[in-house]
């Protein structure tokens, strides 16, 4: 009975999604496809729009992960001490991970997202800046956390180097990211709905993190994999999951 109710709710949500939002997506996609032949690195109009309108970004995110956006983070170890949340967006995950933090600082390149997150009461200490050149002094944080953002960060070497620089000794670095169940080589993809991203599978993301950890003298403490039900992973048939990687600054 519970599964029937769940499947019914998911089906209703899918119908609403496709009939209300699909026409707009279709128009954007029509514009996006020929633009790739002109400029393969050009982001779609859809991505540009949601990056400029925080409320649309949140609707997109919450629909794709309905009904388990916050539940996804139940598998993430809560950071402690002085915490830096990198690429925090509008702070959708900030409240969930902040319960054990003495202070949580959210950093993102998108000022509109930060302002919206602060207005909604999610981001108390927002900072605008690049993850590749963090606006902080050395050894300032006890924990650094990257939620559902690693695949958006193109220069992983710069990212890990900057994390190393601002972290205290024995500080924790936690990465939580979606991964494909299909085999992927390490490459950037220009996607219609998510922009230019890395498409990691479970092996490629672990290989990349191991390489960066070795360069920066991080120790990998644990690697765990989870699958949750959502529109993005309907009834666990969609080929995606979530990986949680914990590292320690040594």
PyMOL commands that set and color helices and strands:
alter all, ss='L'
color gray80, all
select helices_A, chain A and resi 2-38+45-52+54-64+71-75+94-97+111-119+150-152+156-166+202-216+234-236
alter helices_A, ss='H'
color red, helices_A
select strands_A, chain A and resi 81-86+101-108+126-128+141-147+167-180+188-191+195-198+218-226+240-249
alter strands_A, ss='S'
color yellow, strands_A
deselect
rebuild
show_as cartoon
